[in-house]
């Protein structure tokens, strides 16, 4: 399959969509903690989202309401209520 090449305008549109999704699903207050950039890896453009740690909890607006997600190495996990409380005690209190 041939590689798709995006124009700068298409990349800007995709960046706007990503920014809007983050704002809708997590909240606009958390945008200062994000740095979105594009890099070339193996001759392919990839979108990289770097995040800084917030002093406040951030919840994701999922299919079943607000969800608490954490990064574990290179994966993202949804924590249940008990694990969320434990995580908060260990990291914020």
HELIX and SHEET records of a PDB file:
HELIX    1   1 UNK A    8  UNK A   25  1                                  18    
HELIX    2   2 UNK A   28  UNK A   33  5                                   6    
HELIX    3   3 UNK A   81  UNK A   92  1                                  12    
SHEET    1   A 2 UNK A  34  UNK A  41  0                                        
SHEET    2   A 2 UNK A  44  UNK A  51 -1                                        
SHEET    1   B 3 UNK A  60  UNK A  62  0                                        
SHEET    2   B 3 UNK A  65  UNK A  72 -1                                        
SHEET    3   B 3 UNK A  75  UNK A  79 -1                                        
END                                                                             
